[in-house]
Amino acid sequence: MLDRLLSLNPWLSELHGRQAHMLGQSGRLDEAVAAAERAVALNPTLRQVLGWLAEAHRYRGDEDKAGHFQRLYDRTPVDLN
């Protein structure tokens, strides 16, 4: 169902973030990272996704990408809504 929603609304960053979460929970880390990166490409203020990307890249041993996403996370204001 999520794939269908994404095919109809590929610009909705929150759907890509949800897809990343579901794929990550299923152990499909490479696909989850790709979905999360699509989400933040569409909306670079998705703080939770940025933090997850930093953790995921650190887990994969890619400290350069982990640091990149950590810096973005650190600079992104907390949404108080």
N, C-alpha and C positions, 0 to 999 in steps of 0.2 A: 504494500500500500504506500509506503514512504517513497519508493522508487517512482510510483505513479504521480504522487504529489510533486516530487522534484521535477519530473518531466513536464508538468503543467506550470510549475512555479520555480524555475531554476535560479531566480534572483533572490529568493527568500533565504537569507543567511541562516536563520534559525532552523530551517529544515536541514540544511547541511550539518549544522551543529548537532542536531538530534540524530542524524544518520551516523555521524562520527561516534557519538556516545553508544549507539546500538552496536555498531561494528566493533568498537573497542571492547564492549562487554562480551561479545562473541569470540574474542581472541583474534580478530582479523585486523591486527594493528596497522599494517601497511595501508589498507583501505580506509581505516579510521583516520589516520593521519592525513591522507589525501582529502577526505571529506572535510576535516577540520580546517585544512589549509584553504579549501574553497570557501568555507564559511567566513574566515577572516579576510580573504581577498575581497569578498562582497561587503563585509562590515568589520573594519579593523578595530572596532570598539567592543567586540565580544570578549570581555575580560576573562571569563571562565574558560572559553575555548583557547585563548592565548596561554593561559596557565597550564591547561592540559597539554597543549602542544609542547611547551617547555619540558614538562615531565616526560612525555612520550619520547621526545628526541633524546633526552638524557638517558632514558631506559634503553634506547637503541644504540647508545654510545656516541651519538653525534652532538658533541658539546658545542660546536659552532652554531648549529641550528637551535639547540636548547638555549644557548645564551641570547640568540637573536629574539626568540619568542619570550624569554624571560624579561628582556629589556622592554619589549613592547607591552608586556603585562604590567610591569612596574610603572610605566608612563601613562597607562590608561586609567582614567578616573573611575572610581567606584560609582556605579549607578545606584542612587538612593531611592529610586522608584520601586 
